[in-house]
């Protein structure tokens, strides 16, 4: 199996998409990526940590980091304001904070170690803990205070996207299982920061990282559609490796990771959907962004530079994107945060 579309197939695909109500949007003369000023990271403890996710909240940033694990709050001058919680198993303590979202005045953080959500208000005061998900997830996105979706690497089952409703102030229950993942997509979920789910009003969107497009589930009509994009570089080989976790199979999996295209993430920016796509056309990788409007009309493709963890999106605020400012794996330090903006003209 190899996803590599030629031009004639693209034209056919475009006509099909138009029939389904998704067409190319021509609302902008140009769309570009604008480099903004770097944000300093002045605190040494943050500098030596891997900054996993950077969540802007009003005039500060809540940062989930690893090595060492923690949740830190930094101002725009790069100064440490405070920490949220501490390591442990008690109320508002965490073992491995992993994902974060800011919505409707609430900051929600998933603790993969204790399998719970920690919820804070905009003043960084703890509000509640919510449990009910008894497995490790690969990411989450809240629709509102009562409904959220998660995705995970499935075992033997194909479904990998879930909808959860709040059963009480402290508990979620799973109400729907969705999605059918490919074997190639299943392998990509061995990697951190891969794939994603987002809510767009009543629609739940998700990606299979091995497939050039995204899926839309209308939560009211209970229907699923797929939207494709064209990228001449997108190429994924069929996975023929073993499911056993041996040294040989892990080596093959690593080679597979770094020779095949994949969707790194799906993001909702101010008025658009952004797909972050990584390719390996030569020895090094590159990243493209594919943009759609909120009615799923295709807008454009943007060349976003080199691939790799240093240039993966770590946070979003309207049309601004946040990344590592330094190559942590080379220096062991990250003294800045890179900021870019998607500009529509």
N, C-alpha and C positions, 0 to 999 in steps of 0.2 A: 504494500500500500504506500502510495507516495502522493502527497498533496502538492501538486505543482501545476498551476493552471496556465494554459496558453491563451493567447489573445482572443481567438475565436470562441473558446469556451467562456471567457470572461464576458464577451458580448451577449452570449446566450444567457449566462447567469444574470447579467444586468437586466435583461428583458424580463426574466422570471421574477426578479425582485420587484421590478416596477409593477408587474401584474399583482403581486401580493401587497402592494401599497407602500413599498420602500423604494425610494428612488434617490438619485444624487441631488443634494441640496446645492443651489447656486446662489446662496444669500450673501456670500462674501467675495470681495475681489481678491483678497489674499488672507492666508492664515500663516502665522509664523511663530517660532519659538524665540522669545526674547530673554537674554541673560540679564538677571537682576544682580544687585549687590549681594555678596556673600554675608552670611550671618556668623559672627564669631562664636566659638565655644570656648569660654574662658576657664571653666572648671576642670581641673585635672582629672577628677574621677570620671567625668563624662568623656573627656578626650580619650581616655584609654579603654572606653567601652565601645562595643558595637552598637551603633544607634539603629535599632530595628525600625521603629516607627516614630514619626515626628508629627504631632497633632497640634496645630495652632488653635488656641482658645483665647479669644479677646486679644490682650496685649502680651501674652506669654505662650510658651510651648510646653506641652506635656510630652515627654520623650520616654518611650519604652526601650530599654537597652539590655544587653547581655554582656557577660564577662567584664564586670560582674552584673548579675541580674538586678533590675530595679526599675523604678518609675520616678523620673526626675522632672522638676519644673524649672524652666529656664526663661529669663526675660530676653528681650530683643538685643540687649547689650552682651548677651552670652553669659550672664551671671546666674549662678544657681540660686533659685528662690527657696525651694523646699523639695522634700521627697514625699511621695504618696505611699503610705503604709510601710511595712517592713517585712523581712523574711520570716515566715512561720506558718502555722496552720490555724491560727485563731481568727477572730473577726477582723476583716480588712487587712489581714496579712496574706502574703502571697509566697508561692514557691517558684513560679516561672511565668511572669507576665509576658504576654505574647502578642496581643492585638489590641487596637484602641480605636474608638469612634467618638466623635463629639457631635451631638444632635439634640435639638430642642432643650438647650441649657443643661444637658447631662453629658458627663464624660464616662464612657463605659470601657472597661478593660477586661480582657479575658485572661484568667490565670490558669495556664495549662497544667501547673503542678497540683493545684487544689480543685480543678474542674469547677470553677465558679466565675461569675461576672462580678466585678467590683464597680459600683456606680457612685460617682461624685457629682456635686453641683459645680457651677462656674466659679464658686469661691473656694473650691478644692475641699469642701466639707463632705465627709462620707454620707451617702444617702441609704444605700441598701446593698446587700449581696443577693445574687440570684443564682440558684443551682438548677439541677434537673437534667443537664446534659452529661451523661456518664461515659464519655469517650473523648479522645483527643480530636480536636478540630483543626482544620487548615486555615480557617478564617471565618469571619462573621460580618453581617451587616444588619442594622436595625431599621425596620420600616418606621416604627414609632415606639412608644414606651411599652406596648403590649405584644409586639410582633417582631420577630427577627428571623434571619435565615443563617444557616451555617453550611459549610461544605467540608468534606474530609476525604482522605484516601480510603476507598472501600476495601473490604476484605474479598469475599467471594461474590458479594452482590454487585450489581451494576449501578444502582442508585447511589448518588454521592452528594446530593443537595437536599437540605432539610428545612422545613418551616416549623418554627416553634412559637407557641402562644403562651403568654404569661398566665399560669394557673392561679398564682397568688403573688404577693409582693416578693416572695422568696423562692419561687419555683416556676420553671418552664416545663411545658409538655410538648412533645413532638406531635404535630398534626398531619404533616405531609412529607413523603419521600419522593424526590424528583430526579430527573436526569439519567442518562445512560452513558457511562464513560467508556471510551475506547481503551484497549490495552496500552496503547502508547500514552494516553493521558494519565492512566493509572501510574505508569512509571514516573512521569514528570512530578507527580505529587509526593514522591520521595524527597523532593527538594523543598526547602523553605521558600516562602514568598513566591509561590507559584499558583496561578489561577485566581479565582475570586468570585464573589457574589455581590450584587448591589440591587437595591430597590429603586425603581423609577416610578413613583406614584404607586399604582396597584400592580405594576409589573415587577416580577423578579427576574433579574438577568444573571446569567452565569456563563462561564467558559469551560470547555474542555481544552486544556493547553495545547493539545496536538491538532486541533481543528481550526482552520482559518475562518473564524466567525464567532457569534455568540447566540445564546438561546434566550428566548423571552417566554416567560410563563405568566399568563393573565390570571391572577389569583381570583378574579370574580367569575370569569367564564371557564376557568379550569382548562385552558388550551395553551399549547406550547408551539412556538414558531422558531425558526432559525434564520438568522441574517448572516450572510457571508461577506467577506471582503476579498479584494484581489491584491495580491502582493507577489510579484514574480520571484521573490527570494524564498517564499514560504515552502519548505520542503521537509517532510517527516518520513523517515524510513519505518517500515514495519518492525515492531518489537518481536524478536525471536528468542529472547533470553529466557532463562529459567526463573521460576518464582522462588526458588530456594535461595536463602541468604548465605551463599558461600563466598569465599574470597574471589573466586573466578567470576561468579555472577555479578558481584559488586563492581569489579573492575570493568566488566562489559557495560554495566549500567552507567558508570561514570563516563566511559567513552561515548555512550549514547547521548548523555546529557549535553556533551560539548561538541556535538556534530549535527544536531537537528534543531530546526526552528521550533519555537514554542511561544505561546501567549504567556507573558510574565504576569500581567495583571489586567483587570478591568476596573476603571476608575470612573466616578461620576464627578465631573468638574462643574462649573457654574451652570451652563446650559447645554452641555454636551456629554456624550459617552466617549471615553478614551480607552483604546486597547493598546497596551504596551507589548510590543512584539519583538522578540530577539531572534536573530538569524546567525548562521555560521557559514557564510559563503566562502571564506578562506580560513586561515588558522585562527584569526581573532574574530570576535563577534561584533555585530552592529545592532542597533535598536531603531525600529520605526514605530511611530504612533499612527493609529488609524482612528479618525474622528467621525462620530455620528451625532446628529442632533437628537433631541429627546423624543422625536417621533420616529427615530431609527432610519432617517435618511442619511446616506453617506455624504460626508463633507469633504475630507481630503486625507492624504497621507503626508506625514512629516518625517523627515530624517532627523533622528534624535541623538546621533553620535555613537560612540563605542558602547558595546555591551558590557555585561558583567555586573557584579554586586555594587560596585562603586557608583554606577549610573542607573541603578534601579530606583524607581520612585518610592520615597519613604513617607511622603505625606502630601496632602492636597488641601488647598484652601481657595475656593472659587476657581480661578484659572491659574493660580500659582502652584508650582510643583516643587517639592523639596527632596534633596539628595545629600549623600555624603559630599563634603567639600574636599576631602583628602583621601588618599588610598590607604585605608586602615591596614590592609593586609601587607603592605610594604613597609610602613613606618610604625605600626602599632599605636598610632595616634590619629585622632580626627579633630582638628582644631577649628573646623568651620563647617557650615551647612550651605550648600549651593542652592540658589533659588532661581527658578526660571518661570516664565509666564507664557501661556498660550494666548496670543494676541489675534483677535478677529477684526478685520478692517473691511 
